[in-house]
Amino acid sequence: TFTLDPSWNEDNLRIMAYALDDNREIIQAVSTYPAPDSYVRTAIPEQRMDIGTSSGLYEVSYFTIFNMGNEINLTISVSMDNAPDGWLLTYCDEDGLCYFGPLNFQMTTGEYRKFHANIIPDGPGMMDYSIHFQSGDLTDDYIIPFRYITNDVNHMIIDGDGWQNYESYTAEILENDQYTYGIWDTRYAEVNYAISDYFSSLIWITGEREPALTSVETDFLENHLEQGNHLFISGQNIGKDLTENPLYNNIDFYHNYLNAELLSPDTDQREVYGIEGNEITDGLVFSISGGDGADNQYSPEKIDLAKHSG
């Protein structure tokens, strides 16, 4: 129950309502927005990212497409948007019939159909692919992107920077050094505990996202690090977010898992000098610059170890 502001124009208000299960996953949604005569919706029971083997056949879980409007003629097809040479992709319906090319079918009002993708990789790597639904009755093509990563790539990058593309700098370095890698995109799916079963070291990019990490992600990382695994994390205002952000902060995680103490949220310095006598940084000098330019490096933090060994 809430009170409307008298200055609001009620004709401009819309309502969206969600039904959640015990895990706070959306299982149904409705809204007061007007619906077109012809439209479809899909239900993906798990996520749009999968980890599997680099050989053989991997069957992705079924997803369901619902016809929410008038009777409609649809064409389904799949596209390999980014894949290593030699990989194959098909899709199957709920009757077990599989296809390489487009499939035309008709759906009555309220009818639904189930499909799933089949991935046949040819070595370690990552593939982006999409399921396409087309119809002359739809305003735009209905496209659902997915990603598949083999469980034996050299490195796993967690892309947690939202819609930015900062992970590309790490990917470029790995490609130049001829390492295979996968990129787990948190827009497609929240981090899965199975990631730690395959990858003992993670490269995590938070970019400028605020807060830098969510409660689901810090829970995952606590579990990951408690297993003796490793983490390299990079982004803007990580320390400030984890210690002060009103949306979500976790000082215990920052101090006890990242072993970090925030000394200053902004040093206003761009030059970094190594510690004399340190076996890794002695003689190291570099400037914080480049990338997407100075605009995304506006407040470098000064941190120290929360707990010094010895």
Secondary structure, DSSP 8 states (H G I E B T S, - for coil): -----TTS-GGG---EEEEE-TT--EEEEEESS---SS-EEEE-SS-SEEEE-SSS-EE---EEEEE-SS-EEEEEEEEEEE--TT-EEEEEETTS-EESS-EEEEE-TT-EEEEEEEEE--SS-EEEEEEEEE-TTSSS-EEEEEEEEETT-SEEEEE-STT--THHHHHHHHHHTT--EEEEETTT----THHHHH-SEEEEEEET-SSSS-HHHHHHHHHHHHTT-EEEEEESSHHHHHHH-SS---HHIIIIIS-EEEEES-----EEE--TT-TTTTT-EEES--TT-GGG-S---EEEESS---
